[in-house]
């Protein structure tokens, strides 16, 4: 039951696995994860007209009046707008950036 288990050990192992050049020899992928897993996903998104932005820090998630995402504000001042967003960050950082209007939504309450 996920409510009774800590994922810390698994996350530590996966972190190590993802950083190892030959970590995928655990029969997961036939190459390193950034090239064999992440790159094809990024290529697919870009082939459909999407944009993949890496190594960028989000300062704030701005919302529309209906509580949907209006845009992301990056720490460098850039504003990112789109039809759909993927926000890849540790949960602790997401909790800090979560808009107040979302904190009462049951889906996001599970972050606690």
C-alpha positions in Angstrom: 0.0 0.0 0.0 1.6 3.3 -1.1 0.3 5.1 2.0 2.3 2.7 4.2 5.6 2.6 2.3 8.4 5.1 1.8 9.5 5.6 -1.7 12.8 7.1 -0.6 14.8 3.9 -1.2 13.3 3.4 -4.7 13.9 7.1 -5.6 17.6 6.8 -4.4 18.0 3.7 -6.5 16.3 5.2 -9.6 18.3 8.4 -9.2 21.5 6.4 -9.2 20.3 4.2 -12.1 19.5 7.3 -14.2 22.9 8.8 -13.6 24.9 5.7 -14.5 26.1 5.5 -18.1 25.3 1.8 -18.2 22.5 1.9 -15.6 20.0 0.7 -18.2 21.8 -2.7 -18.4 19.2 -3.7 -15.7 17.2 -4.7 -18.8 15.2 -1.6 -18.8 16.5 0.1 -22.0 19.0 -0.7 -24.6 21.0 2.5 -23.9 21.2 5.3 -21.4 17.8 6.8 -20.3 18.3 10.4 -21.6 19.0 9.1 -25.2 16.7 6.1 -25.2 13.7 7.4 -23.2 13.8 11.1 -22.8 15.0 12.1 -26.3 12.4 10.1 -28.2 9.7 11.7 -26.1 11.1 15.2 -26.7 11.5 14.5 -30.4 7.8 13.4 -30.6 6.6 16.5 -28.8 8.7 18.7 -31.1 7.5 16.8 -34.2 4.0 17.8 -33.3 4.9 21.4 -33.0 5.5 21.4 -29.2 8.5 22.9 -27.5 10.7 21.2 -24.8 12.5 23.6 -22.5 15.1 22.2 -20.2 17.1 23.6 -17.4 14.6 26.4 -16.7 13.3 27.2 -13.3 9.7 28.2 -12.9 9.1 31.1 -10.6 5.3 31.2 -10.7 2.3 29.4 -12.2 -0.2 32.1 -13.3 -3.8 31.0 -13.6 -6.8 32.1 -15.7 -10.1 33.0 -13.9 -11.3 29.4 -14.4 -8.2 28.2 -12.5 -6.5 26.7 -15.6 -2.9 27.5 -16.4 -2.5 30.9 -18.1 1.3 30.7 -18.3 4.5 29.9 -16.4 6.8 32.7 -15.3 10.4 31.6 -15.4 13.1 33.0 -13.0 14.8 34.7 -16.0 11.6 36.6 -16.6 10.4 34.7 -19.7 6.8 33.7 -19.9 5.9 30.3 -21.3 2.4 29.8 -22.7 0.9 26.6 -24.2 -2.0 24.4 -24.7 -0.6 21.7 -22.4 2.2 21.7 -19.9 4.5 19.1 -18.4 6.1 20.3 -15.2 8.9 17.9 -14.2 10.1 18.8 -10.7 10.4 17.2 -7.3 7.2 17.2 -5.3 8.7 19.6 -2.7 9.3 22.2 -5.3 5.9 21.8 -6.8 4.3 22.3 -3.4 6.1 25.6 -3.1 5.0 26.8 -6.5 1.4 25.5 -6.3 -1.1 28.3 -6.8 -3.3 29.1 -3.8 -6.4 28.3 -5.8 -5.2 24.8 -6.4 -4.3 23.9 -2.8 -7.9 23.0 -1.9 -8.3 20.7 -4.9 -8.4 17.1 -3.7 -5.9 16.0 -6.4 -3.3 18.4 -5.1 -4.1 17.8 -1.4 -2.5 14.4 -1.9 0.9 16.1 -2.2 0.8 16.5 1.6 
